[in-house]
Amino acid sequence: MSQQGLNLLEALEREQSRLERRASIRHRCECSAVILLGESPAPVSVNAKVRNISSGGIGLVLRRQLHPGTLVTIKPQGVGGPRALVARVVFSLPHTNGWQTGCELNEPLTDAEVQAWCS
């Protein structure tokens, strides 16, 4: 196996270990969102698919890689819906449809807010 393959395998194993220590329950979610990068008045917007969400984090699939530590605003696509979330990127790994990206939310969500994102 190449060094790059070994590095990817190690990263996946670390992420699996981190996920097993998860403090809150993840809920599957299949909705679209817009990720805002940078400061107003001209943030860059990136489309994303929300894969899962918990009271403390959100899993996304994006077409571009975001580096750990990047601060993002996550808004549901469309009018109305749940409130926008502010989060920090924890990891970004290659995925068949782009980049699997895990983010830690700046403020925990209530159960009702988690359900609003999932419906």
URMOHU-V912831 format. One record per residue. N is the residue number from 1. SS is DSSP state (@ for helix, = for strand, . for the rest). PSI is psi in whole degrees, -180 to 180 (* if undefined). Layout:
# URMOHU-V912831
n = <N & N>
ss = <SS & SS>
psi = <PSI & PSI>
This chain:
# URMOHU-V912831
n = <1 & 2 & 3 & 4 & 5 & 6 & 7 & 8 & 9 & 10 & 11 & 12 & 13 & 14 & 15 & 16 & 17 & 18 & 19 & 20 & 21 & 22 & 23 & 24 & 25 & 26 & 27 & 28 & 29 & 30 & 31 & 32 & 33 & 34 & 35 & 36 & 37 & 38 & 39 & 40 & 41 & 42 & 43 & 44 & 45 & 46 & 47 & 48 & 49 & 50 & 51 & 52 & 53 & 54 & 55 & 56 & 57 & 58 & 59 & 60 & 61 & 62 & 63 & 64 & 65 & 66 & 67 & 68 & 69 & 70 & 71 & 72 & 73 & 74 & 75 & 76 & 77 & 78 & 79 & 80 & 81 & 82 & 83 & 84 & 85 & 86 & 87 & 88 & 89 & 90 & 91 & 92 & 93 & 94 & 95 & 96 & 97 & 98 & 99 & 100 & 101 & 102 & 103 & 104 & 105 & 106 & 107 & 108 & 109 & 110 & 111 & 112 & 113 & 114 & 115 & 116 & 117 & 118 & 119>
ss = <. & . & @ & @ & @ & @ & @ & @ & @ & @ & @ & @ & @ & @ & @ & @ & @ & @ & @ & @ & . & . & . & . & . & . & = & = & = & = & = & = & = & = & = & = & = & . & . & . & . & . & . & = & = & = & = & = & = & = & = & = & = & . & . & . & = & = & = & = & = & = & . & . & . & . & . & . & . & . & = & = & = & = & = & = & . & . & . & . & . & . & . & . & = & = & = & = & = & = & = & = & = & = & = & . & . & = & = & = & = & = & = & = & = & . & . & . & . & . & @ & @ & @ & @ & @ & @ & @ & @ & .>
psi = <141 & 164 & -39 & -41 & -40 & -42 & -42 & -43 & -43 & -41 & -42 & -40 & -41 & -42 & -42 & -42 & -43 & -42 & -34 & -20 & 9 & 134 & -21 & 156 & 133 & 139 & 130 & 143 & 136 & 76 & 166 & 148 & 165 & 129 & 128 & 127 & 138 & 180 & 155 & 155 & -2 & 64 & 154 & 135 & 141 & 131 & 147 & 160 & 129 & 125 & -36 & 161 & 147 & -180 & -22 & -4 & 171 & 138 & 130 & 159 & 124 & 161 & -7 & 154 & 137 & 137 & 144 & 138 & -15 & 131 & 131 & 156 & 130 & 120 & 139 & 145 & 142 & -178 & 140 & -152 & -171 & 165 & 157 & 150 & 143 & 132 & 166 & 132 & 130 & -41 & 160 & 113 & 148 & 141 & 156 & -28 & 20 & -116 & 122 & 121 & 126 & 135 & 144 & 128 & 144 & -33 & 134 & 150 & 150 & 167 & -40 & -39 & -40 & -47 & -36 & -38 & -28 & -10 & *>
